[in-house]
Each structure stands twice: as structure tokens, then as C-alpha cells.
Amino acid sequence: MDLKSFGSYMKWLRKQKKLTQLDVSLMANCALPTISRIENGDELVGKKLFDKLNEIFEGFGMAYDEITMEKIFRFKQARQELLKAIKNGRSEDIENKLNTLQAYMESKDDLTDRIKGKKKQRKAKDEVKDWEMINYDSCDEIDKQYFVLAHLVHSRRNGLPLEQFLDEAIGIFELRRKIPRYEDIPKVKITDIEYELFFIIAKTHMALGDDKNAEIIFKGLLNNKGYVNSPKIKERFIEISEVMARLFMARKDYGRVNECLTFIFGEYISMSDTRIIYRSLCLQAEICQVNGDNNGVEMIDKFLIATENLMAHMLKEYRLKQMG
């Protein structure tokens, strides 16, 4: 439930009980304008006040998290979508997601005026980075990292040298705190953006031929205990394992490549219900048959046969468990 919906619901409950906003504010021991702002959807009710109001109205029929979740989720979703765009590396997509995140921040901090004010003070073009146009006074350190990383990835795609890219990626990490020694990565709790920065830093070390530091970072991320219960843990392990497989392949360490691939295929098969895809393809084949599309039926049949043969090979090669 969003803020406006909750506010309207509370207002309806108040009127049902024939209470004024002043009555509620006195009963809840809070300021009258607070009740007004909550009912108008302009203010997020705090947990303590929610509990008091819940008593007054004899239960809202919802948990506190249900009204805070949408606001928190939208902001976090904007961050995650920006990270996904950064991973994909398409400049236009990065720009769009960056604008979305910025819009959420502007609604709270009026960032637009701050950015415009900073632009007027801008130095000569060759003396300033694009992201320095933004005044981050109103952003927290983590949000700064999202903004600057997006601009940095864009700069890399436009030809920024790898050595400079690496230095600036480390600098982005240190907008919030000093980057730990690579050997200490397993011991420190890291945020989503810090994970992404470490991942990018490791891949850059690889691109520069520094496999030693790359491997230390990747192994550190795999052994980091800070996000062991995260729902993203399998996705991250698969991501790291795929890159490490390439690293071991370059070294001709085929045994380690096999270990990485076994993990990836095993996790992927356990995470994905291939039966749904199979049944859906069979249904698609039926539709093709009804429409007289014999070519479509033949293509699906060949795909299913090839997939069955491939899966039999994979199960044998990597000793994977057959899904029931």
C-alpha cells in the first residue's frame, strides 16, 4: 500500500469513528499537522506512531512494513535497475535508469536546482569530469557511488584507459570508506554497490593482465560472509564463477574450469524449472500446428530433441542430479 492509499484509508477509519484530526493527534500524542500530512499522503508514518494509531483504530489490518515497503522498494528498485544497466553497459539504458534514480532523489532533496547551480560554476571542460557537475551535498555516500559509477562506465565505453578506469573505480569505492585490502574482503560487510565495484575492479585487473589480484578479489567475494543469507547469493556466485572459469581457461587450468562450470550448470538447473519451458514450447508447437505453420512445428521439435541430447550430455559430464 502506498502513502496516499494508506492516508486515505486512515482518514476513512477516522471518520467512521467520528473523530477529528485533533482528536487523533491528542490520542496519539503527536502534532496535529502530522496527522494531516499522513492523511494527505505527504508523510511516512513512523513505526511508533503507526502502533499508536493501530490501537486507536482497533487495527489497520496490515503490518507496518506493508505501508513502508512501496516507498523503500521503488527507491531500491531504481538502484538495482541502474546496476543492471551498468552491467549491460548500454549508454542509453544507463542514462535512462540514472534519470529514474535521480528523479526519486529530486523529489526529496530538490537535486535539480543544486545541479543547475553547480553547472553555472563549472570549470573548463578539460578540467572537470562529467559527474562533477552534480552537487552531492544532498545525497548520501551510497547514492553518490551509484551516480558516479554510472558516469564512469559511460566514460569507459567512450575510450577511458583501463588504468584510469581502475583508479577511478577504487576512488568511487572510497567515496564512502577506505577500500579494504583485497585479502580482507571475506571479513567485511559490503553493500550491493560495493559488491559491484569490487566485481568491476577484479575484471579490470584481469583485463590488465593482473590475474593474481583478480583472483584474490573474486575468491574474497565468494567467501564474504556479509551477504551469505542474501537472496542474490546464488546469482552472485554464478556470476563470479563464470568470470573465474574464463580466468582459469586462460591459464589452461582445465580442472578448475570444470569445477566452475559444474557449479554454474548445477545451480542453474536447480534454480530454473525447465519443465515449464518444455510444456510452453509444446503448447507453442500445437499453436503452430493449428495455424498450419509446419516450419514452426519442425523448429520446435528439433530444438527439443537437441536440448534433450544436450541435457543428457551435461548431466553425465558434470554429474548433475536429474530434476524430478
Secondary structure, DSSP 8 states (H G I E B T S, - for coil): --HHHHHHHHHHHHHHTT--HHHHHHHHTS-HHHHHHHHTT-S---HHHHHHHHHHTT--SS-THHHHHHHHHHHHHHHHHHHHHHHHT-HHHHHHHHHHHHHHHHHHH-HHHHHHHHHHT---GGGS-GGGGS--TTS-HHHHHHHHHHHHHHHHHTT--HHHHHHHHHHHHTTTS----GGGGGGS---HHHHHHHHHHHHHHHHTT-HHHHHHHHHHHHT-STTTT-TTHHHHHHHHHHHHHHHHHHTT-HHHHHHHHHHHHHHHHHHS-HHHHHHHHHHHHHHHHHTT-HHHHHHHHHHHHHHHHHHHHHHHHTT-----
